[in-house]
Amino acid sequence: MMNNNLPSNMLPVMMGLFLSACVTINIYFPAAAAEKAADKIIEEVWQLDREKKDE
Amino acid sequence: MVSRFYSVLLFMALMLAPLTGQAQEANLEINTPAIANIKQSMQNRHTQLVQYYTSGAVGLTQDGMVTMRDANAVPLAQRQAVNTLVAAENQDRAALYREIARANNHPEWESKIRATFGQRWTNLARPGWWYQAGGAWKQK
């Protein structure tokens, strides 16, 4: 038989690494880009530029 | 036996998969027909809603929505109309957050996008408008 032990021991470790890698998705949420996108949409919906010019 | 080895390889490949999420950093995609439609609908509604932001009848919630804050600031006859406006606005806002997440191929970002908008609506609100912060109402 081949070294059957190693992979079965490794599986929980692998699972752990996989799950922690999934968490990094959240870390990589592009917060700055999201703010920029939000500002752009809000300025359009509330027409903030136009209001400023009116003042 | 040998297949065990391949299953480990598969796990390692899966581990790397989430890292590809890093690639798209610079800008969020917001120029889709669905988002443009929602934006237009909200912009049209804003001309009606703005008076209620100013009077304090309607306020901005922390989770990126709007709500009837002070019904007494609205004449009884108009109250139903304002409730309808608020409900329609919230429907559009929820759809907006969902569509932005979907347009960027990360549906799971919806709640973070909502939270980001929650902050930005408040930040950009005009003086006198009401917003929720830590469970309490505050005025800009």
N, CA and C atoms of all chains as a GROMACS GRO file, in nm:
protein
  585
    1MET      N    1   0.083  -0.122   0.000
    1MET     CA    2   0.000   0.000   0.000
    1MET      C    3   0.086   0.127   0.000
    2MET      N    4   0.034   0.230  -0.054
    2MET     CA    5   0.107   0.357  -0.054
    2MET      C    6   0.088   0.424   0.081
    3ASN      N    7   0.151   0.535   0.102
    3ASN     CA    8   0.140   0.602   0.232
    3ASN      C    9   0.001   0.665   0.245
    4ASN      N   10  -0.090   0.579   0.286
    4ASN     CA   11  -0.231   0.618   0.294
    4ASN      C   12  -0.256   0.716   0.408
    5ASN      N   13  -0.164   0.719   0.504
    5ASN     CA   14  -0.187   0.800   0.624
    5ASN      C   15  -0.178   0.949   0.601
    6LEU      N   16  -0.080   0.983   0.524
    6LEU     CA   17  -0.053   1.126   0.509
    6LEU      C   18  -0.175   1.206   0.460
    7PRO      N   19  -0.237   1.165   0.348
    7PRO     CA   20  -0.350   1.246   0.302
    7PRO      C   21  -0.464   1.251   0.402
    8SER      N   22  -0.496   1.138   0.467
    8SER     CA   23  -0.609   1.141   0.558
    8SER      C   24  -0.580   1.230   0.679
    9ASN      N   25  -0.451   1.237   0.718
    9ASN     CA   26  -0.415   1.331   0.825
    9ASN      C   27  -0.423   1.474   0.777
   10MET      N   28  -0.394   1.490   0.652
   10MET     CA   29  -0.385   1.626   0.597
   10MET      C   30  -0.523   1.686   0.571
   11LEU      N   31  -0.622   1.599   0.553
   11LEU     CA   32  -0.753   1.650   0.510
   11LEU      C   33  -0.809   1.760   0.601
   12PRO      N   34  -0.809   1.738   0.734
   12PRO     CA   35  -0.862   1.846   0.820
   12PRO      C   36  -0.782   1.975   0.804
   13VAL      N   37  -0.651   1.961   0.788
   13VAL     CA   38  -0.566   2.080   0.769
   13VAL      C   39  -0.605   2.151   0.640
   14MET      N   40  -0.623   2.070   0.536
   14MET     CA   41  -0.660   2.126   0.406
   14MET      C   42  -0.793   2.198   0.415
   15MET      N   43  -0.888   2.131   0.485
   15MET     CA   44  -1.020   2.192   0.500
   15MET      C   45  -1.007   2.327   0.571
   16GLY      N   46  -0.924   2.329   0.675
   16GLY     CA   47  -0.904   2.452   0.750
   16GLY      C   48  -0.847   2.561   0.663
   17LEU      N   49  -0.747   2.524   0.586
   17LEU     CA   50  -0.685   2.623   0.497
   17LEU      C   51  -0.785   2.675   0.394
   18PHE      N   52  -0.865   2.579   0.343
   18PHE     CA   53  -0.964   2.618   0.242
   18PHE      C   54  -1.064   2.718   0.300
   19LEU      N   55  -1.111   2.688   0.421
   19LEU     CA   56  -1.211   2.776   0.483
   19LEU      C   57  -1.151   2.914   0.512
   20SER      N   58  -1.025   2.913   0.559
   20SER     CA   59  -0.965   3.043   0.589
   20SER      C   60  -0.941   3.121   0.461
   21ALA      N   61  -0.914   3.047   0.351
   21ALA     CA   62  -0.898   3.115   0.222
   21ALA      C   63  -1.030   3.178   0.180
   22CYS      N   64  -1.141   3.112   0.212
   22CYS     CA   65  -1.271   3.168   0.178
   22CYS      C   66  -1.292   3.300   0.250
   23VAL      N   67  -1.244   3.309   0.374
   23VAL     CA   68  -1.262   3.430   0.452
   23VAL      C   69  -1.190   3.547   0.387
   24THR      N   70  -1.080   3.517   0.316
   24THR     CA   71  -1.006   3.626   0.253
   24THR      C   72  -1.087   3.694   0.144
   25ILE      N   73  -1.194   3.630   0.096
   25ILE     CA   74  -1.282   3.696  -0.001
   25ILE      C   75  -1.332   3.826   0.061
   26ASN      N   76  -1.372   3.816   0.189
   26ASN     CA   77  -1.424   3.935   0.256
   26ASN      C   78  -1.316   4.041   0.274
   27ILE      N   79  -1.195   3.996   0.306
   27ILE     CA   80  -1.087   4.091   0.324
   27ILE      C   81  -1.065   4.168   0.195
   28TYR      N   82  -1.085   4.100   0.082
   28TYR     CA   83  -1.060   4.166  -0.046
   28TYR      C   84  -1.181   4.239  -0.102
   29PHE      N   85  -1.285   4.258  -0.022
   29PHE     CA   86  -1.394   4.342  -0.068
   29PHE      C   87  -1.338   4.481  -0.096
   30PRO      N   88  -1.353   4.532  -0.218
   30PRO     CA   89  -1.290   4.660  -0.254
   30PRO      C   90  -1.365   4.777  -0.193
   31ALA      N   91  -1.336   4.805  -0.067
   31ALA     CA   92  -1.413   4.905   0.008
   31ALA      C   93  -1.402   5.044  -0.055
   32ALA      N   94  -1.281   5.081  -0.097
   32ALA     CA   95  -1.263   5.215  -0.154
   32ALA      C   96  -1.340   5.228  -0.285
   33ALA      N   97  -1.334   5.123  -0.366
   33ALA     CA   98  -1.406   5.126  -0.494
   33ALA      C   99  -1.557   5.129  -0.470
   34ALA      N  100  -1.601   5.059  -0.367
   34ALA     CA  101  -1.744   5.058  -0.336
   34ALA      C  102  -1.791   5.197  -0.293
   35GLU      N  103  -1.708   5.265  -0.214
   35GLU     CA  104  -1.743   5.402  -0.172
   35GLU      C  105  -1.753   5.495  -0.292
   36LYS      N  106  -1.656   5.480  -0.380
   36LYS     CA  107  -1.654   5.565  -0.500
   36LYS      C  108  -1.779   5.540  -0.584
   37ALA      N  109  -1.813   5.414  -0.600
   37ALA     CA  110  -1.932   5.379  -0.678
   37ALA      C  111  -2.058   5.432  -0.612
   38ALA      N  112  -2.063   5.419  -0.478
   38ALA     CA  113  -2.180   5.467  -0.404
   38ALA      C  114  -2.194   5.618  -0.421
   39ASP      N  115  -2.085   5.690  -0.406
   39ASP     CA  116  -2.089   5.836  -0.418
   39ASP      C  117  -2.140   5.878  -0.556
   40LYS      N  118  -2.091   5.807  -0.657
   40LYS     CA  119  -2.130   5.842  -0.794
   40LYS      C  120  -2.281   5.824  -0.812
   41ILE      N  121  -2.332   5.713  -0.763
   41ILE     CA  122  -2.475   5.685  -0.778
   41ILE      C  123  -2.558   5.782  -0.694
   42ILE      N  124  -2.514   5.808  -0.571
   42ILE     CA  125  -2.589   5.898  -0.483
   42ILE      C  126  -2.593   6.039  -0.541
   43GLU      N  127  -2.480   6.084  -0.594
   43GLU     CA  128  -2.477   6.218  -0.654
   43GLU      C  129  -2.577   6.228  -0.770
   44GLU      N  130  -2.589   6.119  -0.845
   44GLU     CA  131  -2.686   6.122  -0.956
   44GLU      C  132  -2.829   6.117  -0.906
   45VAL      N  133  -2.856   6.028  -0.812
   45VAL     CA  134  -2.994   6.011  -0.763
   45VAL      C  135  -3.040   6.138  -0.691
   46TRP      N  136  -2.955   6.196  -0.612
   46TRP     CA  137  -2.990   6.317  -0.536
   46TRP      C  138  -2.958   6.445  -0.614
   47GLN      N  139  -2.895   6.427  -0.730
   47GLN     CA  140  -2.857   6.541  -0.816
   47GLN      C  141  -2.785   6.648  -0.736
   48LEU      N  142  -2.682   6.604  -0.666
   48LEU     CA  143  -2.611   6.693  -0.574
   48LEU      C  144  -2.534   6.802  -0.648
   49ASP      N  145  -2.478   6.769  -0.762
   49ASP     CA  146  -2.403   6.871  -0.836
   49ASP      C  147  -2.494   6.984  -0.879
   50ARG      N  148  -2.611   6.946  -0.929
   50ARG     CA  149  -2.704   7.048  -0.977
   50ARG      C  150  -2.748   7.137  -0.861
   51GLU      N  151  -2.778   7.074  -0.747
   51GLU     CA  152  -2.822   7.153  -0.632
   51GLU      C  153  -2.714   7.252  -0.590
   52LYS      N  154  -2.588   7.206  -0.596
   52LYS     CA  155  -2.479   7.295  -0.556
   52LYS      C  156  -2.472   7.415  -0.649
   53LYS      N  157  -2.492   7.389  -0.780
   53LYS     CA  158  -2.486   7.500  -0.876
   53LYS      C  159  -2.600   7.598  -0.853
   54ASP      N  160  -2.715   7.543  -0.808
   54ASP     CA  161  -2.831   7.629  -0.784
   54ASP      C  162  -2.809   7.723  -0.666
   55GLU      N  163  -2.725   7.680  -0.574
   55GLU     CA  164  -2.709   7.757  -0.451
   55GLU      C  165  -2.632   7.886  -0.475
   56MET      N  166  -0.602   0.542  -0.269
   56MET     CA  167  -0.457   0.552  -0.252
   56MET      C  168  -0.401   0.664  -0.335
   57VAL      N  169  -0.376   0.633  -0.463
   57VAL     CA  170  -0.328   0.740  -0.549
   57VAL      C  171  -0.436   0.846  -0.565
   58SER      N  172  -0.563   0.799  -0.568
   58SER     CA  173  -0.671   0.895  -0.586
   58SER      C  174  -0.678   0.990  -0.465
   59ARG      N  175  -0.637   0.941  -0.346
   59ARG     CA  176  -0.628   1.027  -0.229
   59ARG      C  177  -0.537   1.148  -0.254
   60PHE      N  178  -0.426   1.111  -0.320
   60PHE     CA  179  -0.329   1.215  -0.352
   60PHE      C  180  -0.391   1.322  -0.442
   61TYR      N  181  -0.471   1.273  -0.538
   61TYR     CA  182  -0.534   1.370  -0.629
   61TYR      C  183  -0.639   1.455  -0.558
   62SER      N  184  -0.705   1.391  -0.459
   62SER     CA  185  -0.806   1.469  -0.387
   62SER      C  186  -0.738   1.581  -0.307
   63VAL      N  187  -0.617   1.553  -0.258
   63VAL     CA  188  -0.543   1.659  -0.189
   63VAL      C  189  -0.505   1.769  -0.287
   64LEU      N  190  -0.463   1.727  -0.404
   64LEU     CA  191  -0.431   1.828  -0.507
   64LEU      C  192  -0.552   1.914  -0.538
   65LEU      N  193  -0.669   1.849  -0.544
   65LEU     CA  194  -0.792   1.921  -0.574
   65LEU      C  195  -0.820   2.024  -0.465
   66PHE      N  196  -0.800   1.982  -0.340
   66PHE     CA  197  -0.819   2.074  -0.228
   66PHE      C  198  -0.727   2.195  -0.241
   67MET      N  199  -0.604   2.169  -0.279
   67MET     CA  200  -0.509   2.279  -0.290
   67MET      C  201  -0.552   2.375  -0.400
   68ALA      N  202  -0.605   2.317  -0.509
   68ALA     CA  203  -0.653   2.402  -0.618
   68ALA      C  204  -0.770   2.487  -0.569
   69LEU      N  205  -0.859   2.424  -0.491
   69LEU     CA  206  -0.975   2.498  -0.438
   69LEU      C  207  -0.931   2.609  -0.344
   70MET      N  208  -0.823   2.582  -0.270
   70MET     CA  209  -0.772   2.683  -0.177
   70MET      C  210  -0.732   2.810  -0.251
   71LEU      N  211  -0.677   2.789  -0.370
   71LEU     CA  212  -0.628   2.905  -0.445
   71LEU      C  213  -0.743   2.980  -0.513
   72ALA      N  214  -0.853   2.910  -0.536
   72ALA     CA  215  -0.963   2.969  -0.611
   72ALA      C  216  -1.010   3.104  -0.555
   73PRO      N  217  -1.029   3.114  -0.421
   73PRO     CA  218  -1.079   3.243  -0.371
   73PRO      C  219  -0.983   3.359  -0.397
   74LEU      N  220  -0.855   3.328  -0.413
   74LEU     CA  221  -0.757   3.434  -0.432
   74LEU      C  222  -0.780   3.511  -0.562
   75THR      N  223  -0.846   3.446  -0.659
   75THR     CA  224  -0.871   3.514  -0.786
   75THR      C  225  -0.962   3.635  -0.766
   76GLY      N  226  -1.031   3.639  -0.653
   76GLY     CA  227  -1.118   3.754  -0.623
   76GLY      C  228  -1.041   3.884  -0.613
   77GLN      N  229  -0.913   3.874  -0.587
   77GLN     CA  230  -0.833   3.997  -0.576
   77GLN      C  231  -0.825   4.076  -0.705
   78ALA      N  232  -0.832   4.002  -0.816
   78ALA     CA  233  -0.801   4.061  -0.946
   78ALA      C  234  -0.876   4.192  -0.971
   79GLN      N  235  -1.010   4.190  -0.945
   79GLN     CA  236  -1.089   4.307  -0.981
   79GLN      C  237  -1.096   4.403  -0.862
   80GLU      N  238  -1.004   4.495  -0.852
   80GLU     CA  239  -0.997   4.584  -0.737
   80GLU      C  240  -1.038   4.726  -0.771
   81ALA      N  241  -0.984   4.778  -0.879
   81ALA     CA  242  -0.985   4.922  -0.903
   81ALA      C  243  -1.124   4.985  -0.898
   82ASN      N  244  -1.216   4.935  -0.977
   82ASN     CA  245  -1.347   4.998  -0.985
   82ASN      C  246  -1.458   4.895  -0.978
   83LEU      N  247  -1.571   4.934  -0.926
   83LEU     CA  248  -1.686   4.846  -0.930
   83LEU      C  249  -1.765   4.877  -1.057
   84GLU      N  250  -1.816   4.771  -1.116
   84GLU     CA  251  -1.901   4.787  -1.234
   84GLU      C  252  -2.037   4.842  -1.190
   85ILE      N  253  -2.073   4.960  -1.237
   85ILE     CA  254  -2.206   5.013  -1.205
   85ILE      C  255  -2.279   5.058  -1.331
   86ASN      N  256  -2.220   5.031  -1.446
   86ASN     CA  257  -2.284   5.075  -1.570
   86ASN      C  258  -2.352   4.959  -1.641
   87THR      N  259  -2.459   4.908  -1.581
   87THR     CA  260  -2.538   4.805  -1.647
   87THR      C  261  -2.678   4.861  -1.668
   88PRO      N  262  -2.752   4.808  -1.765
   88PRO     CA  263  -2.888   4.856  -1.789
   88PRO      C  264  -2.975   4.845  -1.665
   89ALA      N  265  -2.962   4.736  -1.589
   89ALA     CA  266  -3.044   4.717  -1.469
   89ALA      C  267  -3.017   4.827  -1.368
   90ILE      N  268  -2.890   4.858  -1.345
   90ILE     CA  269  -2.854   4.962  -1.248
   90ILE      C  270  -2.900   5.099  -1.298
   91ALA      N  271  -2.885   5.123  -1.427
   91ALA     CA  272  -2.928   5.252  -1.484
   91ALA      C  273  -3.079   5.272  -1.465
   92ASN      N  274  -3.155   5.166  -1.484
   92ASN     CA  275  -3.301   5.174  -1.466
   92ASN      C  276  -3.338   5.210  -1.323
   93ILE      N  277  -3.275   5.141  -1.229
   93ILE     CA  278  -3.305   5.164  -1.087
   93ILE      C  279  -3.268   5.308  -1.050
   94LYS      N  280  -3.151   5.350  -1.097
   94LYS     CA  281  -3.102   5.486  -1.068
   94LYS      C  282  -3.201   5.590  -1.119
   95GLN      N  283  -3.248   5.569  -1.241
   95GLN     CA  284  -3.343   5.664  -1.302
   95GLN      C  285  -3.472   5.670  -1.221
   96SER      N  286  -3.520   5.554  -1.182
   96SER     CA  287  -3.642   5.546  -1.103
   96SER      C  288  -3.625   5.618  -0.970
   97MET      N  289  -3.510   5.601  -0.906
   97MET     CA  290  -3.485   5.666  -0.777
   97MET      C  291  -3.469   5.817  -0.794
   98GLN      N  292  -3.406   5.856  -0.904
   98GLN     CA  293  -3.387   5.999  -0.930
   98GLN      C  294  -3.522   6.067  -0.948
   99ASN      N  295  -3.612   6.003  -1.022
   99ASN     CA  296  -3.747   6.058  -1.041
   99ASN      C  297  -3.822   6.069  -0.909
  100ARG      N  298  -3.811   5.964  -0.828
  100ARG     CA  299  -3.882   5.962  -0.700
  100ARG      C  300  -3.826   6.066  -0.604
  101HIS      N  301  -3.698   6.096  -0.617
  101HIS     CA  302  -3.635   6.189  -0.523
  101HIS      C  303  -3.701   6.327  -0.526
  102THR      N  304  -3.748   6.368  -0.644
  102THR     CA  305  -3.813   6.500  -0.653
  102THR      C  306  -3.935   6.506  -0.562
  103GLN      N  307  -3.998   6.391  -0.537
  103GLN     CA  308  -4.113   6.387  -0.445
  103GLN      C  309  -4.069   6.365  -0.302
  104LEU      N  310  -3.964   6.286  -0.283
  104LEU     CA  311  -3.921   6.248  -0.148
  104LEU      C  312  -3.848   6.361  -0.076
  105VAL      N  313  -3.782   6.449  -0.155
  105VAL     CA  314  -3.690   6.546  -0.094
  105VAL      C  315  -3.760   6.634   0.010
  106GLN      N  316  -3.885   6.672  -0.014
  106GLN     CA  317  -3.956   6.757   0.081
  106GLN      C  318  -3.974   6.686   0.216
  107TYR      N  319  -3.985   6.554   0.212
  107TYR     CA  320  -4.006   6.480   0.338
  107TYR      C  321  -3.874   6.456   0.412
  108TYR      N  322  -3.762   6.451   0.338
  108TYR     CA  323  -3.632   6.450   0.406
  108TYR      C  324  -3.615   6.583   0.481
  109THR      N  325  -3.650   6.691   0.411
  109THR     CA  326  -3.631   6.824   0.468
  109THR      C  327  -3.719   6.846   0.591
  110SER      N  328  -3.844   6.797   0.583
  110SER     CA  329  -3.936   6.819   0.696
  110SER      C  330  -3.906   6.722   0.811
  111GLY      N  331  -3.825   6.621   0.787
  111GLY     CA  332  -3.793   6.525   0.892
  111GLY      C  333  -3.893   6.411   0.899
  112ALA      N  334  -3.991   6.411   0.811
  112ALA     CA  335  -4.090   6.303   0.810
  112ALA      C  336  -4.023   6.171   0.774
  113VAL      N  337  -3.930   6.178   0.679
  113VAL     CA  338  -3.860   6.058   0.635
  113VAL      C  339  -3.712   6.071   0.670
  114GLY      N  340  -3.654   5.964   0.720
  114GLY     CA  341  -3.513   5.966   0.757
  114GLY      C  342  -3.438   5.850   0.692
  115LEU      N  343  -3.305   5.862   0.694
  115LEU     CA  344  -3.217   5.761   0.635
  115LEU      C  345  -3.176   5.662   0.743
  116THR      N  346  -3.192   5.534   0.716
  116THR     CA  347  -3.153   5.434   0.816
  116THR      C  348  -3.008   5.394   0.795
  117GLN      N  349  -2.954   5.330   0.898
  117GLN     CA  350  -2.813   5.292   0.897
  117GLN      C  351  -2.784   5.186   0.791
  118ASP      N  352  -2.886   5.107   0.758
  118ASP     CA  353  -2.864   4.997   0.663
  118ASP      C  354  -2.898   5.036   0.520
  119GLY      N  355  -2.887   5.166   0.490
  119GLY     CA  356  -2.901   5.209   0.351
  119GLY      C  357  -3.043   5.215   0.300
  120MET      N  358  -3.140   5.227   0.391
  120MET     CA  359  -3.280   5.237   0.350
  120MET      C  360  -3.337   5.371   0.395
  121VAL      N  361  -3.466   5.392   0.369
  121VAL     CA  362  -3.535   5.510   0.422
  121VAL      C  363  -3.655   5.460   0.502
  122THR      N  364  -3.703   5.545   0.594
  122THR     CA  365  -3.817   5.503   0.674
  122THR      C  366  -3.897   5.626   0.717
  123MET      N  367  -4.025   5.605   0.744
  123MET     CA  368  -4.107   5.711   0.800
  123MET      C  369  -4.060   5.736   0.942
  124ARG      N  370  -4.005   5.856   0.967
  124ARG     CA  371  -3.945   5.885   1.097
  124ARG      C  372  -4.046   5.956   1.187
  125ASP      N  373  -4.120   6.049   1.126
  125ASP     CA  374  -4.214   6.129   1.203
  125ASP      C  375  -4.342   6.149   1.120
  126ALA      N  376  -4.434   6.056   1.138
  126ALA     CA  377  -4.557   6.059   1.058
  126ALA      C  378  -4.637   6.187   1.083
  127ASN      N  379  -4.620   6.245   1.203
  127ASN     CA  380  -4.696   6.367   1.236
  127ASN      C  381  -4.652   6.487   1.153
  128ALA      N  382  -4.533   6.477   1.092
  128ALA     CA  383  -4.486   6.586   1.008
  128ALA      C  384  -4.555   6.585   0.871
  129VAL      N  385  -4.635   6.483   0.847
  129VAL     CA  386  -4.706   6.472   0.719
  129VAL      C  387  -4.855   6.486   0.744
  130PRO      N  388  -4.923   6.574   0.670
  130PRO     CA  389  -5.069   6.582   0.684
  130PRO      C  390  -5.132   6.446   0.659
  131LEU      N  391  -5.233   6.415   0.737
  131LEU     CA  392  -5.297   6.284   0.733
  131LEU      C  393  -5.328   6.239   0.590
  132ALA      N  394  -5.376   6.334   0.511
  132ALA     CA  395  -5.419   6.300   0.374
  132ALA      C  396  -5.303   6.251   0.287
  133GLN      N  397  -5.182   6.296   0.322
  133GLN     CA  398  -5.065   6.259   0.239
  133GLN      C  399  -4.992   6.136   0.291
  134ARG      N  400  -5.029   6.093   0.410
  134ARG     CA  401  -4.948   5.992   0.478
  134ARG      C  402  -4.937   5.862   0.398
  135GLN      N  403  -5.048   5.820   0.341
  135GLN     CA  404  -5.045   5.696   0.264
  135GLN      C  405  -4.954   5.709   0.143
  136ALA      N  406  -4.960   5.827   0.081
  136ALA     CA  407  -4.876   5.850  -0.037
  136ALA      C  408  -4.727   5.843   0.001
  137VAL      N  409  -4.692   5.899   0.118
  137VAL     CA  410  -4.553   5.896   0.162
  137VAL      C  411  -4.510   5.753   0.193
  138ASN      N  412  -4.598   5.679   0.258
  138ASN     CA  413  -4.566   5.537   0.285
  138ASN      C  414  -4.539   5.461   0.157
  139THR      N  415  -4.618   5.491   0.056
  139THR     CA  416  -4.599   5.425  -0.074
  139THR      C  417  -4.465   5.463  -0.135
  140LEU      N  418  -4.430   5.593  -0.124
  140LEU     CA  419  -4.301   5.640  -0.175
  140LEU      C  420  -4.186   5.569  -0.104
  141VAL      N  421  -4.197   5.560   0.029
  141VAL     CA  422  -4.091   5.498   0.109
  141VAL      C  423  -4.076   5.350   0.072
  142ALA      N  424  -4.187   5.282   0.056
  142ALA     CA  425  -4.182   5.139   0.022
  142ALA      C  426  -4.119   5.119  -0.116
  143ALA      N  427  -4.157   5.204  -0.210
  143ALA     CA  428  -4.103   5.192  -0.346
  143ALA      C  429  -3.953   5.224  -0.346
  144GLU      N  430  -3.915   5.326  -0.269
  144GLU     CA  431  -3.774   5.364  -0.260
  144GLU      C  432  -3.692   5.248  -0.203
  145ASN      N  433  -3.743   5.186  -0.098
  145ASN     CA  434  -3.669   5.076  -0.036
  145ASN      C  435  -3.658   4.956  -0.129
  146GLN      N  436  -3.761   4.935  -0.207
  146GLN     CA  437  -3.756   4.825  -0.304
  146GLN      C  438  -3.644   4.851  -0.407
  147ASP      N  439  -3.638   4.976  -0.454
  147ASP     CA  440  -3.534   5.012  -0.551
  147ASP      C  441  -3.395   5.002  -0.488
  148ARG      N  442  -3.383   5.048  -0.364
  148ARG     CA  443  -3.252   5.045  -0.298
  148ARG      C  444  -3.203   4.902  -0.280
  149ALA      N  445  -3.292   4.814  -0.235
  149ALA     CA  446  -3.253   4.673  -0.219
  149ALA      C  447  -3.211   4.614  -0.353
  150ALA      N  448  -3.287   4.648  -0.458
  150ALA     CA  449  -3.254   4.597  -0.592
  150ALA      C  450  -3.120   4.653  -0.639
  151LEU      N  451  -3.096   4.780  -0.606
  151LEU     CA  452  -2.970   4.845  -0.646
  151LEU      C  453  -2.849   4.773  -0.585
  152TYR      N  454  -2.856   4.746  -0.455
  152TYR     CA  455  -2.743   4.681  -0.386
  152TYR      C  456  -2.722   4.540  -0.444
  153ARG      N  457  -2.833   4.471  -0.469
  153ARG     CA  458  -2.825   4.336  -0.523
  153ARG      C  459  -2.764   4.338  -0.663
  154GLU      N  460  -2.809   4.434  -0.744
  154GLU     CA  461  -2.762   4.440  -0.883
  154GLU      C  462  -2.614   4.477  -0.891
  155ILE      N  463  -2.568   4.566  -0.804
  155ILE     CA  464  -2.426   4.603  -0.806
  155ILE      C  465  -2.341   4.481  -0.770
  156ALA      N  466  -2.385   4.406  -0.667
  156ALA     CA  467  -2.311   4.286  -0.628
  156ALA      C  468  -2.309   4.186  -0.744
  157ARG      N  469  -2.424   4.172  -0.809
  157ARG     CA  470  -2.435   4.075  -0.918
  157ARG      C  471  -2.352   4.120  -1.038
  158ALA      N  472  -2.355   4.249  -1.069
  158ALA     CA  473  -2.282   4.302  -1.185
  158ALA      C  474  -2.132   4.279  -1.169
  159ASN      N  475  -2.087   4.268  -1.044
  159ASN     CA  476  -1.945   4.246  -1.018
  159ASN      C  477  -1.911   4.101  -0.989
  160ASN      N  478  -2.007   4.014  -1.020
  160ASN     CA  479  -1.988   3.869  -1.003
  160ASN      C  480  -1.958   3.829  -0.859
  161HIS      N  481  -2.006   3.908  -0.764
  161HIS     CA  482  -1.991   3.873  -0.622
  161HIS      C  483  -2.122   3.897  -0.549
  162PRO      N  484  -2.222   3.812  -0.573
  162PRO     CA  485  -2.352   3.831  -0.506
  162PRO      C  486  -2.337   3.841  -0.354
  163GLU      N  487  -2.231   3.778  -0.302
  163GLU     CA  488  -2.213   3.777  -0.155
  163GLU      C  489  -2.168   3.913  -0.103
  164TRP      N  490  -2.135   4.006  -0.190
  164TRP     CA  491  -2.096   4.141  -0.147
  164TRP      C  492  -2.216   4.229  -0.114
  165GLU      N  493  -2.336   4.179  -0.141
  165GLU     CA  494  -2.455   4.264  -0.129
  165GLU      C  495  -2.463   4.336   0.005
  166SER      N  496  -2.439   4.264   0.114
  166SER     CA  497  -2.455   4.327   0.246
  166SER      C  498  -2.346   4.431   0.271
  167LYS      N  499  -2.227   4.408   0.217
  167LYS     CA  500  -2.120   4.507   0.233
  167LYS      C  501  -2.148   4.630   0.149
  168ILE      N  502  -2.202   4.609   0.031
  168ILE     CA  503  -2.239   4.722  -0.054
  168ILE      C  504  -2.349   4.802   0.013
  169ARG      N  505  -2.445   4.732   0.070
  169ARG     CA  506  -2.553   4.799   0.143
  169ARG      C  507  -2.496   4.883   0.258
  170ALA      N  508  -2.402   4.826   0.332
  170ALA     CA  509  -2.343   4.898   0.445
  170ALA      C  510  -2.266   5.020   0.398
  171THR      N  511  -2.194   5.004   0.286
  171THR     CA  512  -2.120   5.118   0.230
  171THR      C  513  -2.216   5.230   0.192
  172PHE      N  514  -2.324   5.192   0.123
  172PHE     CA  515  -2.423   5.293   0.085
  172PHE      C  516  -2.483   5.358   0.209
  173GLY      N  517  -2.510   5.277   0.312
  173GLY     CA  518  -2.566   5.331   0.434
  173GLY      C  519  -2.484   5.447   0.486
  174GLN      N  520  -2.352   5.430   0.484
  174GLN     CA  521  -2.262   5.537   0.530
  174GLN      C  522  -2.263   5.656   0.434
  175ARG      N  523  -2.261   5.627   0.305
  175ARG     CA  524  -2.245   5.735   0.206
  175ARG      C  525  -2.372   5.819   0.191
  176TRP      N  526  -2.490   5.756   0.196
  176TRP     CA  527  -2.614   5.836   0.192
  176TRP      C  528  -2.609   5.939   0.305
  177THR      N  529  -2.573   5.890   0.425
  177THR     CA  530  -2.569   5.976   0.543
  177THR      C  531  -2.467   6.088   0.526
  178ASN      N  532  -2.350   6.048   0.473
  178ASN     CA  533  -2.243   6.145   0.455
  178ASN      C  534  -2.281   6.257   0.360
  179LEU      N  535  -2.354   6.222   0.255
  179LEU     CA  536  -2.386   6.318   0.150
  179LEU      C  537  -2.522   6.386   0.173
  180ALA      N  538  -2.590   6.349   0.282
  180ALA     CA  539  -2.722   6.407   0.309
  180ALA      C  540  -2.711   6.559   0.326
  181ARG      N  541  -2.816   6.629   0.285
  181ARG     CA  542  -2.817   6.775   0.294
  181ARG      C  543  -2.838   6.819   0.439
  182PRO      N  544  -2.793   6.938   0.473
  182PRO     CA  545  -2.816   6.988   0.609
  182PRO      C  546  -2.965   6.986   0.644
  183GLY      N  547  -2.997   6.940   0.764
  183GLY     CA  548  -3.136   6.936   0.808
  183GLY      C  549  -3.200   6.799   0.794
  184TRP      N  550  -3.142   6.715   0.711
  184TRP     CA  551  -3.199   6.581   0.693
  184TRP      C  552  -3.165   6.494   0.814
  185TRP      N  553  -3.251   6.395   0.838
  185TRP     CA  554  -3.232   6.307   0.954
  185TRP      C  555  -3.175   6.173   0.912
  186TYR      N  556  -3.087   6.120   0.996
  186TYR     CA  557  -3.028   5.989   0.970
  186TYR      C  558  -3.013   5.913   1.100
  187GLN      N  559  -3.008   5.781   1.090
  187GLN     CA  560  -2.996   5.695   1.206
  187GLN      C  561  -2.849   5.662   1.230
  188ALA      N  562  -2.805   5.675   1.353
  188ALA     CA  563  -2.667   5.639   1.387
  188ALA      C  564  -2.669   5.575   1.524
  189GLY      N  565  -2.621   5.451   1.531
  189GLY     CA  566  -2.619   5.377   1.657
  189GLY      C  567  -2.756   5.368   1.722
  190GLY      N  568  -2.859   5.353   1.639
  190GLY     CA  569  -2.994   5.335   1.691
  190GLY      C  570  -3.068   5.464   1.722
  191ALA      N  571  -2.998   5.579   1.719
  191ALA     CA  572  -3.063   5.707   1.750
  191ALA      C  573  -3.074   5.793   1.624
  192TRP      N  574  -3.175   5.880   1.623
  192TRP     CA  575  -3.190   5.972   1.512
  192TRP      C  576  -3.104   6.097   1.533
  193LYS      N  577  -3.035   6.137   1.427
  193LYS     CA  578  -2.954   6.258   1.434
  193LYS      C  579  -2.986   6.345   1.314
  194GLN      N  580  -2.961   6.474   1.329
  194GLN     CA  581  -2.989   6.566   1.220
  194GLN      C  582  -2.859   6.622   1.165
  195LYS      N  583  -2.851   6.625   1.032
  195LYS     CA  584  -2.730   6.679   0.968
  195LYS      C  585  -2.722   6.830   0.992
   0.00000   0.00000   0.00000
